[in-house]
Amino acid sequence: MLYYLFEYLEKQYQFPGASLFQFTTFRAAMAILFSLIIATVYGKRVIVFLQKQQIGETVRDLGLDGQKQKAGTPTMGGLIIIMATLIPVLLFAKLNNIYIILLLVTTVWMGIIGFIDDYIKIFKKDKEGLKGRFKILGQVGLGLIVGATLYFHPEVTMREHNKTMITENFTVEEIRGQDIKSTMTTVPFFKNNEMDYSSFISWMGDGAKEYAWLLFIPIVILIVTAVSNGANLTDGIDGLAAGTSAIIVFALGVFTWVSGNYIFSEYLDIMFIPRAGELLVFVTAFMGALIGFLWYNTFPAQVFMGDTGSLTIGGVIAVIAIVIRKELLIPVLCGIFFAENISVILQVGYFKYTKKKTGEGKRIFLMAPLHHHYQKKGYHESKIVTRFWIIGILLAIITIVTLKVR
């Protein structure tokens, strides 16, 4: 909103400072500042409101140390993250940018699904919350919207690399790359690090590329569903999901900055994505919201994010990664989410397999998701969270290093 005001003032009156306001980095800095203030200052008011409404966490007895003391802690704190993200974005971002629109839809969409889940748990006294099939249906629906938009919308493009050619007169001529529609993505750790999803169906003939959406959209749905569920499973102890997510979002911010900047993308020989630079405003606002939320969520937590927060975080991270064509980095960058997901899948799968074979179910971990396994081993949750953060930082560094190491 403010962007358009300053743009108007510059056009009409040559207003001092209007040009500065249009710089993406300046607006990104303002966004993170505002989100931090909103999350820390007004976050306390949200917590007090949740307490007055008796919106407290119902804790199941899982035999974990310190678990019973958390009963009654306000939940639905994800509202703080959503509020502290949306307000700065609405103030400072170009709201007609297709990528900003997609992320606003993602935030609201996943926030509503998470809110319904928390509402059922708290007010309907149903510990299971929203039925799994409805939750998956919501995630698939979002993935379908995101995938179809990225494939069919005319403003979603990438720019071809510049090429040089020698003319008949033996002079070197540079051909500037054109903005094209493409399902190209980045493959980490390889020298020729670009891959087109349509190449997987090239065997179907010359016209096969027209049907690349049949492959691209299901992949987007899978990524959105997996990452949002991974973030949801990671939200089990104080500060774990918010802290690891802030680290992931910082790394995505680096990729967003270089992918949306023509000069840096040329220097690093990576895809330049027109209009993606505006995402930096959203990414910084989101990171500020997560860090601000951590002020109240670190041990001992004054508020839990609930599914309102965790599903939103996972959905937003997935969509950012897909938009900047770095979704294949997710298993590394979101390694904590990936490990939490895998631990549950292995635990449930092995239990069912052994029960069918021997009549008695056996477990791989003392408890799943993975962070609960370490709690059962006697580690204090603060130590678990700190070590997971350290691992998250290492994974983020490895991911950023892929910009040059191939």
C-alpha positions as a Markdown table, in Angstrom:
| # | Residue | x | y | z |
|---|---|---|---|---|
| 1 | Met | 0.0 | 0.0 | 0.0 |
| 2 | Leu | 2.7 | 2.5 | 1.0 |
| 3 | Tyr | 4.6 | 1.5 | -2.1 |
| 4 | Tyr | 1.9 | 2.8 | -4.4 |
| 5 | Leu | 1.5 | 6.0 | -2.3 |
| 6 | Phe | 5.2 | 6.8 | -2.7 |
| 7 | Glu | 5.1 | 5.8 | -6.4 |
| 8 | Tyr | 2.3 | 8.3 | -6.9 |
| 9 | Leu | 4.1 | 11.0 | -4.9 |
| 10 | Glu | 7.2 | 10.6 | -7.0 |
| 11 | Lys | 5.3 | 10.8 | -10.3 |
| 12 | Gln | 3.2 | 13.8 | -9.3 |
| 13 | Tyr | 5.5 | 15.9 | -7.1 |
| 14 | Gln | 9.0 | 14.4 | -7.4 |
| 15 | Phe | 8.7 | 13.7 | -3.6 |
| 16 | Pro | 12.1 | 13.4 | -1.9 |
| 17 | Gly | 12.6 | 9.8 | -0.6 |
| 18 | Ala | 10.1 | 8.2 | -3.0 |
| 19 | Ser | 12.8 | 6.7 | -5.2 |
| 20 | Leu | 14.5 | 5.3 | -2.1 |
| 21 | Phe | 11.3 | 3.7 | -1.0 |
| 22 | Gln | 11.0 | 1.8 | -4.3 |
| 23 | Phe | 14.3 | 0.0 | -3.7 |
| 24 | Thr | 13.4 | -3.6 | -2.8 |
| 25 | Thr | 16.2 | -3.9 | -0.2 |
| 26 | Phe | 15.0 | -0.8 | 1.6 |
| 27 | Arg | 11.4 | -2.1 | 1.8 |
| 28 | Ala | 12.7 | -5.5 | 2.9 |
| 29 | Ala | 14.6 | -3.8 | 5.8 |
| 30 | Met | 11.4 | -2.0 | 6.8 |
| 31 | Ala | 9.4 | -5.2 | 6.5 |
| 32 | Ile | 11.7 | -7.1 | 8.9 |
| 33 | Leu | 11.8 | -4.2 | 11.3 |
| 34 | Phe | 8.0 | -3.9 | 11.4 |
| 35 | Ser | 7.4 | -7.6 | 11.7 |
| 36 | Leu | 9.8 | -7.8 | 14.7 |
| 37 | Ile | 8.0 | -4.9 | 16.4 |
| 38 | Ile | 4.6 | -6.4 | 15.7 |
| 39 | Ala | 5.6 | -9.9 | 16.9 |
| 40 | Thr | 7.3 | -8.8 | 20.1 |
| 41 | Val | 5.2 | -5.9 | 21.2 |
| 42 | Tyr | 1.7 | -6.9 | 20.0 |
| 43 | Gly | 2.5 | -10.6 | 20.4 |
| 44 | Lys | 2.2 | -10.2 | 24.2 |
| 45 | Arg | -1.3 | -8.8 | 23.7 |
| 46 | Val | -2.3 | -11.8 | 21.6 |
| 47 | Ile | -1.0 | -14.1 | 24.3 |
| 48 | Val | -3.0 | -12.3 | 27.0 |
| 49 | Phe | -6.1 | -12.5 | 24.8 |
| 50 | Leu | -5.6 | -16.2 | 24.3 |
| 51 | Gln | -5.2 | -16.7 | 28.1 |
| 52 | Lys | -8.4 | -14.7 | 28.7 |
| 53 | Gln | -10.3 | -16.9 | 26.2 |
| 54 | Gln | -8.8 | -20.0 | 27.9 |
| 55 | Ile | -7.3 | -21.2 | 24.6 |
| 56 | Gly | -4.8 | -23.5 | 26.2 |
| 57 | Glu | -2.9 | -26.5 | 25.1 |
| 58 | Thr | -4.4 | -29.9 | 26.0 |
| 59 | Val | -1.4 | -32.2 | 26.7 |
| 60 | Arg | -1.6 | -35.9 | 26.2 |
| 61 | Asp | 0.4 | -37.9 | 28.7 |
| 62 | Leu | 3.3 | -39.3 | 26.7 |
| 63 | Gly | 5.6 | -39.9 | 29.6 |
| 64 | Leu | 8.0 | -37.1 | 28.7 |
| 65 | Asp | 9.7 | -34.9 | 31.3 |
| 66 | Gly | 8.2 | -31.5 | 31.9 |
| 67 | Gln | 5.2 | -32.4 | 29.7 |
| 68 | Lys | 2.4 | -32.0 | 32.3 |
| 69 | Gln | 3.7 | -28.5 | 33.3 |
| 70 | Lys | 2.9 | -27.3 | 29.8 |
| 71 | Ala | -0.8 | -28.0 | 30.1 |
| 72 | Gly | -2.8 | -24.8 | 29.7 |
| 73 | Thr | -0.1 | -22.9 | 27.9 |
| 74 | Pro | -1.8 | -20.7 | 25.3 |
| 75 | Thr | -1.8 | -22.1 | 21.8 |
| 76 | Met | -2.9 | -20.8 | 18.4 |
| 77 | Gly | 0.2 | -18.5 | 18.7 |
| 78 | Gly | 0.6 | -19.0 | 14.9 |
| 79 | Leu | -1.7 | -16.0 | 14.7 |
| 80 | Ile | 1.2 | -13.8 | 15.9 |
| 81 | Ile | 3.4 | -15.1 | 13.0 |
| 82 | Ile | 0.6 | -14.6 | 10.4 |
| 83 | Met | -0.2 | -11.1 | 11.7 |
| 84 | Ala | 3.4 | -10.1 | 11.9 |
| 85 | Thr | 4.0 | -11.3 | 8.3 |
| 86 | Leu | 0.9 | -10.0 | 6.6 |
| 87 | Ile | 0.8 | -6.4 | 7.9 |
| 88 | Pro | 4.4 | -5.5 | 6.7 |
| 89 | Val | 3.8 | -7.2 | 3.4 |
| 90 | Leu | 0.6 | -5.3 | 2.8 |
| 91 | Leu | 2.3 | -2.1 | 3.7 |
| 92 | Phe | 5.6 | -2.4 | 1.8 |
| 93 | Ala | 5.2 | -5.0 | -1.0 |
| 94 | Lys | 3.9 | -4.6 | -4.6 |
| 95 | Leu | 0.6 | -6.2 | -4.1 |
| 96 | Asn | 0.1 | -6.8 | -7.9 |
| 97 | Asn | 3.2 | -9.0 | -8.0 |
| 98 | Ile | 2.1 | -12.6 | -8.8 |
| 99 | Tyr | 4.5 | -14.1 | -6.4 |
| 100 | Ile | 3.4 | -11.9 | -3.5 |
| 101 | Ile | -0.2 | -12.8 | -4.3 |
| 102 | Leu | 0.6 | -16.5 | -4.2 |
| 103 | Leu | 2.4 | -16.2 | -0.9 |
| 104 | Leu | -0.5 | -14.2 | 0.6 |
| 105 | Val | -2.9 | -16.9 | -0.5 |
| 106 | Thr | -0.7 | -19.6 | 0.9 |
| 107 | Thr | -0.4 | -17.8 | 4.3 |
| 108 | Val | -4.1 | -17.3 | 4.6 |
| 109 | Trp | -5.1 | -20.7 | 3.2 |
| 110 | Met | -2.8 | -22.8 | 5.4 |
| 111 | Gly | -3.6 | -20.5 | 8.4 |
| 112 | Ile | -7.3 | -21.3 | 8.0 |
| 113 | Ile | -6.6 | -25.0 | 7.9 |
| 114 | Gly | -4.4 | -24.9 | 11.0 |
| 115 | Phe | -6.9 | -22.6 | 12.8 |
| 116 | Ile | -9.8 | -25.1 | 12.1 |
| 117 | Asp | -7.6 | -27.9 | 13.4 |
| 118 | Asp | -6.7 | -26.0 | 16.6 |
| 119 | Tyr | -10.3 | -24.9 | 17.1 |
| 120 | Ile | -11.6 | -28.5 | 17.0 |
| 121 | Lys | -8.9 | -29.6 | 19.5 |
| 122 | Ile | -9.6 | -26.8 | 21.9 |
| 123 | Phe | -13.3 | -26.0 | 21.7 |
| 124 | Lys | -14.7 | -29.3 | 20.6 |
| 125 | Lys | -12.3 | -31.2 | 23.0 |
| 126 | Asp | -11.3 | -33.6 | 20.2 |
| 127 | Lys | -7.6 | -34.3 | 20.6 |
| 128 | Glu | -7.3 | -35.6 | 17.0 |
| 129 | Gly | -8.4 | -32.2 | 15.6 |
| 130 | Leu | -9.2 | -31.9 | 11.9 |
| 131 | Lys | -9.5 | -35.3 | 10.3 |
| 132 | Gly | -6.3 | -36.2 | 8.4 |
| 133 | Arg | -8.1 | -36.6 | 5.0 |
| 134 | Phe | -9.5 | -33.0 | 5.2 |
| 135 | Lys | -6.1 | -31.7 | 6.2 |
| 136 | Ile | -4.5 | -33.5 | 3.2 |
| 137 | Leu | -7.3 | -32.3 | 1.0 |
| 138 | Gly | -6.5 | -28.7 | 2.0 |
| 139 | Gln | -2.8 | -29.1 | 1.3 |
| 140 | Val | -3.5 | -30.7 | -2.1 |
| 141 | Gly | -5.9 | -27.9 | -2.9 |
| 142 | Leu | -3.2 | -25.3 | -2.2 |
| 143 | Gly | -0.6 | -27.3 | -4.2 |
| 144 | Leu | -3.0 | -27.4 | -7.1 |
| 145 | Ile | -3.5 | -23.6 | -7.0 |
| 146 | Val | 0.2 | -22.9 | -6.7 |
| 147 | Gly | 1.2 | -25.4 | -9.4 |
| 148 | Ala | -1.4 | -24.3 | -11.9 |
| 149 | Thr | -0.6 | -20.6 | -11.3 |
| 150 | Leu | 3.2 | -21.1 | -11.7 |
| 151 | Tyr | 2.6 | -23.1 | -14.9 |
| 152 | Phe | -0.1 | -21.1 | -16.7 |
| 153 | His | 0.2 | -17.5 | -15.5 |
| 154 | Pro | 1.9 | -15.3 | -18.1 |
| 155 | Glu | 4.0 | -13.3 | -15.6 |
| 156 | Val | 5.7 | -16.4 | -14.2 |
| 157 | Thr | 8.8 | -16.6 | -16.4 |
| 158 | Met | 12.5 | -17.2 | -16.3 |
| 159 | Arg | 15.2 | -15.5 | -18.4 |
| 160 | Glu | 17.4 | -17.5 | -20.7 |
| 161 | His | 21.1 | -17.1 | -20.3 |
| 162 | Asn | 22.9 | -14.6 | -22.6 |
| 163 | Lys | 24.7 | -16.3 | -25.5 |
| 164 | Thr | 27.6 | -15.2 | -27.7 |
| 165 | Met | 28.1 | -16.1 | -31.3 |
| 166 | Ile | 30.6 | -15.4 | -34.0 |
| 167 | Thr | 29.1 | -13.7 | -37.1 |
| 168 | Glu | 30.1 | -14.2 | -40.7 |
| 169 | Asn | 32.4 | -11.1 | -40.3 |
| 170 | Phe | 34.2 | -12.8 | -37.5 |
| 171 | Thr | 32.9 | -10.4 | -34.9 |
| 172 | Val | 31.5 | -11.5 | -31.5 |
| 173 | Glu | 27.9 | -10.7 | -31.0 |
| 174 | Glu | 26.0 | -11.2 | -27.7 |
| 175 | Ile | 22.4 | -12.4 | -27.8 |
| 176 | Arg | 20.5 | -11.4 | -24.7 |
| 177 | Gly | 18.3 | -14.0 | -23.2 |
| 178 | Gln | 14.6 | -13.8 | -23.5 |
| 179 | Asp | 11.9 | -14.2 | -20.8 |
| 180 | Ile | 10.3 | -17.6 | -21.4 |
| 181 | Lys | 7.7 | -19.9 | -19.9 |
| 182 | Ser | 9.6 | -22.9 | -18.5 |
| 183 | Thr | 9.4 | -25.7 | -16.0 |
| 184 | Met | 13.2 | -25.5 | -15.5 |
| 185 | Thr | 14.5 | -26.0 | -12.0 |
| 186 | Thr | 17.9 | -26.1 | -10.2 |
| 187 | Val | 19.7 | -29.3 | -9.6 |
| 188 | Pro | 22.2 | -28.9 | -6.7 |
| 189 | Phe | 25.8 | -30.0 | -6.7 |
| 190 | Phe | 26.0 | -30.5 | -10.5 |
| 191 | Lys | 28.0 | -28.3 | -12.9 |
| 192 | Asn | 25.2 | -28.1 | -15.5 |
| 193 | Asn | 22.7 | -27.5 | -12.7 |
| 194 | Glu | 19.4 | -26.9 | -14.6 |
| 195 | Met | 16.8 | -29.5 | -15.4 |
| 196 | Asp | 13.5 | -29.2 | -17.2 |
| 197 | Tyr | 10.6 | -31.3 | -15.9 |
| 198 | Ser | 9.3 | -31.5 | -19.4 |
| 199 | Ser | 12.4 | -33.6 | -20.4 |
| 200 | Phe | 10.9 | -36.5 | -18.5 |
| 201 | Ile | 8.1 | -36.7 | -21.0 |
| 202 | Ser | 10.1 | -35.8 | -24.1 |
| 203 | Trp | 9.8 | -39.5 | -25.2 |
| 204 | Met | 6.1 | -38.8 | -26.0 |
| 205 | Gly | 7.0 | -36.6 | -29.0 |
| 206 | Asp | 7.5 | -33.1 | -30.1 |
| 207 | Gly | 4.3 | -31.8 | -28.6 |
| 208 | Ala | 4.9 | -33.4 | -25.2 |
| 209 | Lys | 6.1 | -30.2 | -23.6 |
| 210 | Glu | 2.5 | -28.9 | -23.8 |
| 211 | Tyr | 1.5 | -31.5 | -21.2 |
| 212 | Ala | 4.4 | -30.9 | -18.8 |
| 213 | Trp | 1.8 | -29.6 | -16.3 |
| 214 | Leu | 0.7 | -33.2 | -15.8 |
| 215 | Leu | 4.1 | -33.8 | -14.1 |
| 216 | Phe | 4.8 | -30.3 | -12.7 |
| 217 | Ile | 1.6 | -29.8 | -10.8 |
| 218 | Pro | 1.7 | -33.2 | -8.9 |
| 219 | Ile | 5.3 | -32.5 | -7.9 |
| 220 | Val | 4.2 | -29.1 | -6.5 |
| 221 | Ile | 1.4 | -30.7 | -4.6 |
| 222 | Leu | 3.8 | -33.4 | -3.2 |
| 223 | Ile | 6.3 | -30.7 | -2.1 |
| 224 | Val | 3.7 | -28.5 | -0.4 |
| 225 | Thr | 2.1 | -31.4 | 1.4 |
| 226 | Ala | 5.4 | -32.9 | 2.5 |
| 227 | Val | 7.0 | -29.7 | 3.8 |
| 228 | Ser | 3.9 | -28.5 | 5.6 |
| 229 | Asn | 3.5 | -31.9 | 7.3 |
| 230 | Gly | 7.2 | -31.8 | 8.2 |
| 231 | Ala | 6.9 | -28.4 | 9.9 |
| 232 | Asn | 3.8 | -29.7 | 11.7 |
| 233 | Leu | 5.7 | -32.7 | 13.1 |
| 234 | Thr | 8.7 | -30.6 | 14.1 |
| 235 | Asp | 6.5 | -28.4 | 16.3 |
| 236 | Gly | 6.8 | -30.6 | 19.4 |
| 237 | Ile | 9.1 | -28.8 | 21.8 |
| 238 | Asp | 9.7 | -25.2 | 22.7 |
| 239 | Gly | 11.4 | -23.2 | 20.0 |
| 240 | Leu | 12.2 | -26.1 | 17.7 |
| 241 | Ala | 9.9 | -25.4 | 14.7 |
| 242 | Ala | 10.2 | -21.6 | 14.9 |
| 243 | Gly | 14.0 | -21.6 | 15.2 |
| 244 | Thr | 14.7 | -24.1 | 12.5 |
| 245 | Ser | 12.2 | -22.4 | 10.2 |
| 246 | Ala | 13.9 | -19.0 | 10.7 |
| 247 | Ile | 17.2 | -20.5 | 9.6 |
| 248 | Ile | 15.6 | -22.1 | 6.6 |
| 249 | Val | 13.9 | -18.8 | 5.6 |
| 250 | Phe | 17.2 | -16.9 | 6.0 |
| 251 | Ala | 18.8 | -19.2 | 3.4 |
| 252 | Leu | 15.8 | -18.9 | 1.1 |
| 253 | Gly | 16.2 | -15.1 | 1.5 |
| 254 | Val | 19.7 | -15.4 | 0.1 |
| 255 | Phe | 18.5 | -17.4 | -2.8 |
| 256 | Thr | 15.6 | -15.0 | -3.4 |
| 257 | Trp | 18.0 | -12.0 | -3.4 |
| 258 | Val | 20.4 | -13.5 | -6.0 |
| 259 | Ser | 17.7 | -15.1 | -8.2 |
| 260 | Gly | 15.8 | -11.9 | -8.4 |
| 261 | Asn | 18.8 | -9.7 | -9.2 |
| 262 | Tyr | 20.0 | -9.8 | -12.8 |
| 263 | Ile | 23.6 | -8.9 | -12.0 |
| 264 | Phe | 24.2 | -11.5 | -9.2 |
| 265 | Ser | 22.3 | -14.2 | -11.2 |
| 266 | Glu | 24.6 | -13.6 | -14.2 |
| 267 | Tyr | 27.7 | -13.6 | -12.0 |
| 268 | Leu | 26.8 | -16.8 | -10.2 |
| 269 | Asp | 25.5 | -18.4 | -13.4 |
| 270 | Ile | 22.1 | -19.2 | -11.9 |
| 271 | Met | 18.5 | -18.7 | -13.1 |
| 272 | Phe | 17.3 | -15.1 | -13.2 |
| 273 | Ile | 13.6 | -15.0 | -12.4 |
| 274 | Pro | 12.0 | -11.7 | -13.3 |
| 275 | Arg | 9.7 | -10.2 | -10.6 |
| 276 | Ala | 11.0 | -12.6 | -8.0 |
| 277 | Gly | 13.1 | -9.9 | -6.3 |
| 278 | Glu | 9.9 | -8.6 | -4.8 |
| 279 | Leu | 9.7 | -11.8 | -2.8 |
| 280 | Leu | 12.5 | -10.5 | -0.6 |
| 281 | Val | 10.0 | -8.2 | 1.1 |
| 282 | Phe | 7.8 | -11.2 | 2.1 |
| 283 | Val | 10.7 | -13.3 | 3.1 |
| 284 | Thr | 12.2 | -10.7 | 5.4 |
| 285 | Ala | 8.8 | -10.0 | 7.0 |
| 286 | Phe | 8.3 | -13.8 | 7.5 |
| 287 | Met | 11.7 | -14.2 | 9.0 |
| 288 | Gly | 11.1 | -11.2 | 11.4 |
| 289 | Ala | 7.8 | -12.7 | 12.4 |
| 290 | Leu | 9.5 | -16.1 | 13.3 |
| 291 | Ile | 12.3 | -14.5 | 15.3 |
| 292 | Gly | 9.8 | -12.2 | 17.1 |
| 293 | Phe | 7.6 | -15.3 | 17.9 |
| 294 | Leu | 10.7 | -17.0 | 19.3 |
| 295 | Trp | 10.8 | -14.3 | 22.0 |
| 296 | Tyr | 7.8 | -16.0 | 23.6 |
| 297 | Asn | 8.3 | -19.5 | 22.3 |
| 298 | Thr | 11.7 | -20.4 | 23.6 |
| 299 | Phe | 11.9 | -22.6 | 26.7 |
| 300 | Pro | 9.9 | -22.3 | 28.8 |
| 301 | Ala | 7.3 | -21.3 | 26.2 |
| 302 | Gln | 4.7 | -18.7 | 27.0 |
| 303 | Val | 2.8 | -19.6 | 23.9 |
| 304 | Phe | 2.6 | -22.5 | 21.3 |
| 305 | Met | 2.2 | -21.9 | 17.6 |
| 306 | Gly | -0.3 | -24.7 | 17.2 |
| 307 | Asp | -1.2 | -26.0 | 13.7 |
| 308 | Thr | -2.2 | -22.5 | 12.9 |
| 309 | Gly | 1.5 | -21.7 | 12.8 |
| 310 | Ser | 3.2 | -24.9 | 11.8 |
| 311 | Leu | 1.1 | -25.7 | 8.8 |
| 312 | Thr | 1.4 | -22.0 | 7.6 |
| 313 | Ile | 5.2 | -22.1 | 8.1 |
| 314 | Gly | 5.6 | -25.3 | 6.1 |
| 315 | Gly | 3.3 | -24.2 | 3.3 |
| 316 | Val | 5.1 | -20.8 | 2.9 |
| 317 | Ile | 8.6 | -22.3 | 2.9 |
| 318 | Ala | 7.5 | -24.8 | 0.2 |
| 319 | Val | 6.0 | -22.2 | -2.0 |
| 320 | Ile | 9.0 | -19.9 | -1.7 |
| 321 | Ala | 11.4 | -22.7 | -2.7 |
| 322 | Ile | 9.2 | -23.7 | -5.7 |
| 323 | Val | 8.9 | -20.1 | -6.9 |
| 324 | Ile | 12.7 | -19.5 | -6.9 |
| 325 | Arg | 13.2 | -22.9 | -8.5 |
| 326 | Lys | 15.2 | -24.3 | -5.6 |
| 327 | Glu | 12.7 | -27.0 | -4.6 |
| 328 | Leu | 15.2 | -29.8 | -5.1 |
| 329 | Leu | 17.3 | -28.3 | -2.3 |
| 330 | Ile | 14.5 | -28.9 | 0.2 |
| 331 | Pro | 15.7 | -32.3 | 1.4 |
| 332 | Val | 19.0 | -30.6 | 2.4 |
| 333 | Leu | 17.8 | -27.2 | 3.5 |
| 334 | Cys | 14.7 | -28.6 | 5.3 |
| 335 | Gly | 16.7 | -31.6 | 6.6 |
| 336 | Ile | 15.2 | -31.3 | 10.1 |
| 337 | Phe | 11.7 | -31.4 | 8.7 |
| 338 | Phe | 12.7 | -34.3 | 6.4 |
| 339 | Ala | 14.2 | -36.3 | 9.3 |
| 340 | Glu | 11.1 | -35.7 | 11.5 |
| 341 | Asn | 8.9 | -36.9 | 8.6 |
| 342 | Ile | 11.0 | -40.0 | 7.9 |
| 343 | Ser | 11.2 | -41.0 | 11.6 |
| 344 | Val | 7.4 | -41.1 | 11.8 |
| 345 | Ile | 7.1 | -43.0 | 8.5 |
| 346 | Leu | 9.7 | -45.6 | 9.5 |
| 347 | Gln | 8.3 | -45.9 | 13.0 |
| 348 | Val | 4.7 | -46.5 | 11.8 |
| 349 | Gly | 5.8 | -48.7 | 8.9 |
| 350 | Tyr | 8.1 | -50.9 | 10.9 |
| 351 | Phe | 5.5 | -51.3 | 13.7 |
| 352 | Lys | 2.8 | -52.5 | 11.3 |
| 353 | Tyr | 5.2 | -54.8 | 9.5 |
| 354 | Thr | 6.5 | -56.5 | 12.6 |
| 355 | Lys | 3.0 | -56.8 | 14.1 |
| 356 | Lys | 1.8 | -58.5 | 10.9 |
| 357 | Lys | 4.9 | -60.8 | 10.8 |
| 358 | Thr | 5.3 | -61.7 | 14.5 |
| 359 | Gly | 2.0 | -60.6 | 16.1 |
| 360 | Glu | 3.9 | -58.0 | 18.2 |
| 361 | Gly | 4.7 | -54.5 | 16.9 |
| 362 | Lys | 8.3 | -53.3 | 17.3 |
| 363 | Arg | 9.7 | -49.8 | 17.2 |
| 364 | Ile | 12.9 | -48.3 | 15.7 |
| 365 | Phe | 12.9 | -45.2 | 17.9 |
| 366 | Leu | 11.9 | -44.9 | 21.5 |
| 367 | Met | 9.3 | -42.4 | 20.3 |
| 368 | Ala | 8.5 | -40.5 | 17.1 |
| 369 | Pro | 8.9 | -37.8 | 15.8 |
| 370 | Leu | 12.6 | -37.8 | 16.2 |
| 371 | His | 12.9 | -35.0 | 18.8 |
| 372 | His | 10.8 | -37.1 | 21.2 |
| 373 | His | 13.2 | -40.0 | 20.8 |
| 374 | Tyr | 16.0 | -37.8 | 22.3 |
| 375 | Gln | 13.6 | -36.7 | 25.1 |
| 376 | Lys | 13.0 | -40.3 | 26.0 |
| 377 | Lys | 16.8 | -40.8 | 26.1 |
| 378 | Gly | 16.9 | -38.2 | 28.8 |
| 379 | Tyr | 18.1 | -35.1 | 26.9 |
| 380 | His | 16.7 | -31.8 | 28.1 |
| 381 | Glu | 14.5 | -30.2 | 25.4 |
| 382 | Ser | 16.7 | -27.0 | 25.4 |
| 383 | Lys | 19.7 | -29.1 | 24.5 |
| 384 | Ile | 17.8 | -30.9 | 21.8 |
| 385 | Val | 16.5 | -27.7 | 20.3 |
| 386 | Thr | 20.0 | -26.0 | 20.4 |
| 387 | Arg | 21.6 | -29.0 | 18.6 |
| 388 | Phe | 18.9 | -29.2 | 16.0 |
| 389 | Trp | 19.4 | -25.4 | 15.4 |
| 390 | Ile | 23.1 | -26.1 | 14.9 |
| 391 | Ile | 22.4 | -28.8 | 12.4 |
| 392 | Gly | 19.9 | -26.5 | 10.7 |
| 393 | Ile | 22.6 | -23.8 | 10.4 |
| 394 | Leu | 25.1 | -26.3 | 8.9 |
| 395 | Leu | 22.5 | -27.5 | 6.4 |
| 396 | Ala | 21.7 | -23.9 | 5.5 |
| 397 | Ile | 25.4 | -23.2 | 4.9 |
| 398 | Ile | 25.7 | -26.3 | 2.7 |
| 399 | Thr | 22.7 | -25.2 | 0.7 |
| 400 | Ile | 24.0 | -21.6 | 0.2 |
| 401 | Val | 27.4 | -23.0 | -0.8 |
| 402 | Thr | 25.7 | -24.8 | -3.7 |
| 403 | Leu | 25.5 | -21.4 | -5.5 |
| 404 | Lys | 29.2 | -21.9 | -6.3 |
| 405 | Val | 30.2 | -25.5 | -5.5 |
| 406 | Arg | 29.0 | -27.7 | -8.3 |
